[in-house]
């Protein structure tokens, strides 16, 4: 996956995003999240509590993952990253995601139930 320089800049600046996943009944589940993007690996990461609906929904999808998108905008500029999202709860992945989050936003509060949702980016949309 190749990210244009404008897209990289847009996903590095501090701003919130929305995460959209699909419920089993086909309806969208949309929540506000903080997102970090690893441009080399093509992975967008969201940290959350393992008890959140988005985490439980993603966990039940198993290895196949779940169709998902993260989107952010500022004025007329926007960008959406689409792909499959996967549930990760291994300590190394969670720690890495927390460190990335701290660099983009701030140090996350302590949460022993924290997990990371990893979106493998398959498509980039927008005008950023």
SEROLO-400713 format. One record per residue: x, y, z of N, C-alpha, C in turn; residue number from 1. Coordinates in steps of 0.1 Angstrom, whole numbers, always signed. Layout:
<<X Y Z> <X Y Z> <X Y Z> NUM> ...
//
This chain:
<<+9 -12 +0> <+0 +0 +0> <+9 +12 +0> 1> <<+6 +22 -9> <+14 +34 -10> <+5 +45 -5> 2> <<+10 +54 +3> <+3 +65 +9> <+9 +78 +3> 3> <<+1 +87 -3> <+6 +99 -8> <+11 +108 +4> 4> <<+21 +117 +1> <+26 +125 +12> <+15 +133 +19> 5> <<+5 +138 +12> <-5 +146 +19> <-14 +137 +28> 6> <<-16 +125 +24> <-23 +115 +32> <-15 +112 +45> 7> <<-3 +110 +43> <+6 +107 +55> <+6 +119 +65> 8> <<+7 +131 +60> <+7 +143 +69> <-6 +144 +76> 9> <<-17 +142 +68> <-31 +143 +74> <-33 +133 +85> 10> <<-28 +121 +84> <-30 +110 +94> <-20 +111 +105> 11> <<-11 +121 +104> <-1 +122 +115> <-4 +134 +124> 12> <<-11 +144 +118> <-15 +155 +127> <-26 +151 +137> 13> <<-26 +158 +148> <-36 +154 +159> <-50 +158 +155> 14> <<-58 +148 +153> <-73 +149 +151> <-79 +136 +154> 15> <<-92 +136 +158> <-99 +124 +160> <-105 +119 +147> 16> <<-110 +106 +147> <-115 +100 +136> <-127 +92 +140> 17> <<-134 +86 +130> <-145 +77 +133> <-140 +63 +128> 18> <<-145 +53 +135> <-143 +39 +131> <-157 +34 +128> 19> <<-158 +28 +116> <-171 +22 +112> <-168 +7 +110> 20> <<-176 -1 +117> <-176 -16 +115> <-190 -20 +111> 21> <<-192 -32 +107> <-205 -37 +103> <-210 -47 +113> 22> <<-222 -45 +119> <-228 -54 +128> <-232 -67 +121> 23> <<-235 -77 +128> <-240 -90 +122> <-253 -88 +114> 24> <<-261 -78 +117> <-273 -76 +110> <-271 -67 +98> 25> <<-259 -63 +95> <-255 -55 +83> <-256 -40 +85> 26> <<-260 -35 +97> <-260 -21 +100> <-246 -16 +104> 27> <<-243 -3 +102> <-230 +2 +106> <-230 +5 +121> 28> <<-218 +3 +126> <-215 +8 +140> <-204 +18 +139> 29> <<-207 +30 +142> <-198 +41 +141> <-194 +48 +154> 30> <<-181 +49 +157> <-177 +55 +170> <-165 +64 +167> 31> <<-164 +74 +176> <-152 +83 +176> <-140 +76 +182> 32> <<-129 +77 +176> <-116 +70 +181> <-104 +79 +177> 33> <<-93 +75 +184> <-80 +80 +180> <-74 +69 +172> 34> <<-67 +73 +161> <-61 +63 +152> <-47 +67 +149> 35> <<-38 +57 +149> <-24 +59 +144> <-22 +50 +132> 36> <<-14 +55 +123> <-12 +47 +110> <+3 +44 +109> 37> <<+6 +32 +106> <+19 +27 +103> <+20 +27 +88> 38> <<+26 +37 +81> <+25 +38 +67> <+34 +27 +60> 39> <<+45 +22 +67> <+53 +12 +61> <+46 -1 +60> 40> <<+39 -5 +71> <+31 -17 +72> <+17 -17 +66> 41> <<+12 -4 +64> <-2 -3 +59> <-12 -7 +69> 42> <<-9 -3 +82> <-19 -7 +93> <-23 +5 +101> 43> <<-36 +7 +103> <-41 +17 +111> <-45 +10 +124> 44> <<-42 +16 +136> <-44 +10 +149> <-53 +19 +157> 45> <<-62 +12 +165> <-71 +18 +174> <-70 +11 +187> 46> <<-67 +18 +198> <-67 +12 +211> <-80 +14 +218> 47> <<-84 +4 +225> <-97 +4 +232> <-98 -6 +243> 48> <<-108 -6 +251> <-110 -16 +261> <-115 -28 +255> 49> <<-111 -40 +260> <-115 -53 +254> <-130 -55 +256> 50> <<-136 -48 +265> <-150 -49 +268> <-159 -40 +259> 51> <<-153 -32 +251> <-161 -23 +242> <-168 -31 +231> 52> <<-179 -25 +226> <-186 -32 +216> <-178 -34 +203> 53> <<-170 -24 +199> <-161 -25 +187> <-151 -36 +189> 54> <<-146 -38 +201> <-136 -49 +204> <-143 -62 +203> 55> <<-154 -63 +210> <-162 -76 +210> <-166 -80 +196> 56> <<-171 -70 +188> <-175 -73 +174> <-164 -77 +166> 57> <<-152 -71 +167> <-140 -75 +160> <-135 -89 +164> 58> <<-135 -91 +177> <-130 -104 +182> <-139 -116 +176> 59> <<-152 -114 +175> <-160 -125 +170> <-158 -127 +155> 60> <<-152 -118 +148> <-150 -120 +134> <-139 -130 +131> 61> <<-130 -133 +142> <-120 -142 +141> <-109 -138 +131> 62> <<-102 -148 +126> <-90 -146 +117> <-94 -138 +104> 63> <<-106 -140 +99> <-110 -133 +87> <-111 -118 +89> 64> <<-112 -114 +101> <-114 -99 +104> <-128 -94 +100> 65> <<-129 -82 +101> <-142 -75 +98> <-140 -63 +89> 66> <<-149 -62 +79> <-148 -50 +71> <-150 -37 +79> 67> <<-141 -28 +77> <-141 -16 +85> <-135 -4 +78> 68> <<-137 +8 +83> <-131 +20 +78> <-129 +30 +89> 69> <<-118 +37 +88> <-115 +49 +97> <-115 +61 +88> 70> <<-121 +72 +93> <-123 +84 +85> <-120 +96 +94> 71> <<-113 +106 +89> <-112 +118 +96> <-113 +130 +86> 72> <<-116 +141 +91> <-118 +153 +83> <-114 +166 +90> 73> <<-111 +176 +83> <-108 +189 +88> <-112 +199 +77> 74> <<-123 +206 +80> <-129 +215 +70> <-133 +207 +58> 75> <<-128 +210 +47> <-131 +203 +34> <-122 +192 +31> 76> <<-112 +190 +39> <-102 +179 +37> <-106 +167 +44> 77> <<-105 +156 +38> <-109 +143 +44> <-101 +131 +39> 78> <<-101 +121 +46> <-94 +108 +42> <-101 +96 +49> 79> <<-103 +86 +42> <-108 +73 +47> <-99 +62 +43> 80> <<-96 +54 +53> <-88 +42 +51> <-97 +30 +53> 81> <<-99 +21 +43> <-107 +10 +43> <-99 -3 +43> 82> <<-105 -14 +49> <-98 -27 +49> <-105 -36 +59> 83> <<-97 -46 +64> <-102 -56 +73> <-95 -53 +87> 84> <<-104 -53 +97> <-99 -50 +110> <-98 -63 +118> 85> <<-87 -64 +127> <-85 -76 +135> <-83 -73 +149> 86> <<-86 -82 +158> <-85 -80 +172> <-71 -85 +177> 87> <<-64 -77 +185> <-51 -82 +190> <-51 -79 +205> 88> <<-47 -88 +213> <-46 -86 +227> <-32 -90 +233> 89> <<-23 -94 +225> <-10 -98 +230> <-3 -85 +235> 90> <<+4 -87 +246> <+10 -75 +253> <+20 -67 +244> 91> <<+27 -73 +235> <+37 -65 +227> <+29 -56 +217> 92> <<+18 -62 +211> <+10 -54 +202> <+3 -42 +209> 93> <<-2 -45 +221> <-9 -34 +228> <+1 -23 +232> 94> <<+13 -27 +237> <+23 -18 +241> <+27 -9 +229> 95> <<+30 -15 +218> <+33 -8 +206> <+23 +2 +202> 96> <<+10 -2 +202> <-1 +7 +199> <-2 +18 +209> 97> <<+0 +16 +221> <-1 +26 +232> <+10 +37 +229> 98> <<+22 +32 +226> <+33 +41 +223> <+31 +50 +210> 99> <<+25 +44 +200> <+21 +51 +188> <+11 +62 +192> 100> <<+1 +58 +200> <-10 +67 +204> <-4 +79 +212> 101> <<+5 +76 +221> <+11 +86 +229> <+18 +96 +220> 102> <<+25 +92 +209> <+32 +101 +200> <+22 +110 +192> 103> <<+11 +105 +188> <+1 +113 +181> <-8 +121 +189> 104> <<-12 +116 +201> <-22 +123 +209> <-16 +127 +222> 105> <<-16 +117 +232> <-11 +119 +245> <-10 +105 +251> 106> <<-3 +105 +263> <-2 +92 +269> <-16 +87 +273> 107> <<-19 +74 +269> <-33 +69 +272> <-33 +66 +287> 108> <<-45 +67 +293> <-47 +64 +307> <-45 +49 +308> 109> <<-42 +45 +320> <-39 +31 +323> <-52 +23 +322> 110> <<-52 +12 +315> <-63 +3 +312> <-58 -11 +311> 111> <<-59 -19 +322> <-55 -33 +321> <-62 -42 +311> 112> <<-74 -37 +306> <-82 -45 +297> <-80 -40 +283> 113> <<-70 -31 +280> <-68 -26 +267> <-64 -36 +257> 114> <<-69 -34 +245> <-66 -42 +233> <-63 -33 +222> 115> <<-59 -38 +211> <-57 -30 +199> <-64 -36 +187> 116> <<-71 -28 +179> <-77 -32 +167> <-69 -27 +156> 117> <<-65 -37 +147> <-55 -34 +136> <-63 -35 +123> 118> <<-63 -24 +116> <-69 -23 +103> <-59 -24 +92> 119> <<-59 -35 +84> <-50 -36 +73> <-56 -28 +61> 120> <<-49 -18 +58> <-55 -8 +48> <-54 -14 +34> 121> <<-66 -15 +28> <-67 -20 +14> <-70 -9 +4> 122> <<-76 +2 +9> <-80 +13 +0> <-79 +26 +8> 123> <<-74 +37 +1> <-73 +50 +6> <-82 +59 -2> 124> <<-92 +66 +4> <-101 +75 -3> <-99 +89 +3> 125> <<-103 +99 -4> <-103 +113 +1> <-95 +123 -8> 126> <<-94 +135 -2> <-87 +146 -10> <-75 +151 -2> 127> <<-71 +144 +8> <-59 +149 +16> <-46 +148 +8> 128> 
//
